[in-house]
Amino acid sequence: METNSLILFLVIGLVVGWLAGRIMKGKGFGLIGNLIVGCVGAILGGWVFGLLNLAINGLIGSLVAALIGALILLWLISLIKKK
């Protein structure tokens, strides 16, 4: 992965992690936690979109897929915390 791609991935992960925390009414996980949630969410979102045969095009498509993946991840974390 090129340096520019890695930086873009991390920035998207940070923004998406923060946004997902706000949408799910959470307080967030701090800078590092939000970055991890966003990056793992981006991977999860790409996987889910692939399963559904949905194309991800451009920056907006990547943001949407990452946000959906991060929301799914936070939902799963909330289910685990309740037990």
Wavefront OBJ file of the C-alpha trace (Angstrom):
o trace
v 0.000 0.000 0.000
v 1.359 3.400 -0.931
v 1.922 6.025 1.730
v -0.803 8.303 0.339
v -3.311 5.446 0.314
v -2.423 4.502 3.881
v -2.818 8.087 5.098
v -6.174 8.396 3.313
v -7.332 5.085 4.816
v -6.388 6.268 8.316
v -8.061 9.662 7.866
v -11.247 8.007 6.583
v -11.073 5.569 9.502
v -10.745 8.366 12.030
v -13.602 10.418 10.571
v -15.884 7.418 10.162
v -15.127 6.101 13.654
v -16.002 9.485 15.168
v -19.155 9.819 13.038
v -20.330 6.283 13.823
v -19.863 6.947 17.535
v -22.057 10.033 17.252
v -24.744 8.224 15.255
v -24.885 5.331 17.718
v -25.290 7.826 20.593
v -22.012 6.778 22.124
v -19.317 8.887 23.665
v -16.722 7.518 21.285
v -13.595 5.596 22.131
v -11.071 8.410 21.975
v -8.725 9.144 19.094
v -7.105 5.708 18.850
v -10.343 3.829 19.532
v -12.226 5.791 16.876
v -9.415 5.146 14.407
v -9.566 1.415 15.102
v -13.382 1.316 14.868
v -13.268 3.258 11.596
v -10.533 1.134 10.020
v -12.076 -2.171 11.065
v -15.444 -0.776 9.965
v -14.005 0.090 6.565
v -12.809 -3.478 6.117
v -16.122 -4.870 7.374
v -18.099 -2.496 5.152
v -16.072 -3.476 2.092
v -16.680 -7.135 2.881
v -20.450 -6.608 3.353
v -20.720 -4.594 0.137
v -18.812 -7.361 -1.657
v -21.233 -9.995 -0.341
v -24.142 -7.917 -1.616
v -22.418 -7.339 -4.986
v -22.561 -3.567 -4.506
v -19.873 -1.458 -6.140
v -17.889 1.061 -4.108
v -16.794 3.968 -6.283
v -14.764 6.980 -5.278
v -14.258 8.692 -1.963
v -17.963 9.037 -1.170
v -18.559 5.326 -1.799
v -15.629 4.460 0.454
v -16.950 6.724 3.194
v -20.430 5.218 2.982
v -19.117 1.648 3.039
v -16.788 2.420 5.939
v -19.571 4.150 7.879
v -21.945 1.223 7.408
v -19.213 -1.187 8.476
v -18.384 0.917 11.550
v -22.071 1.092 12.512
v -22.346 -2.696 12.211
v -19.210 -3.071 14.329
v -20.516 -0.730 17.044
v -23.846 -2.560 17.038
v -22.045 -5.884 17.507
v -19.923 -4.399 20.311
v -23.080 -3.135 22.046
v -24.612 -6.634 21.848
v -21.507 -8.139 23.424
v -21.371 -5.522 26.198
v -24.994 -6.222 27.186
v -24.210 -9.862 28.024
l 1 2 3 4 5 6 7 8 9 10 11 12 13 14 15 16 17 18 19 20 21 22 23 24 25 26 27 28 29 30 31 32 33 34 35 36 37 38 39 40 41 42 43 44 45 46 47 48 49 50 51 52 53 54 55 56 57 58 59 60 61 62 63 64 65 66 67 68 69 70 71 72 73 74 75 76 77 78 79 80 81 82 83
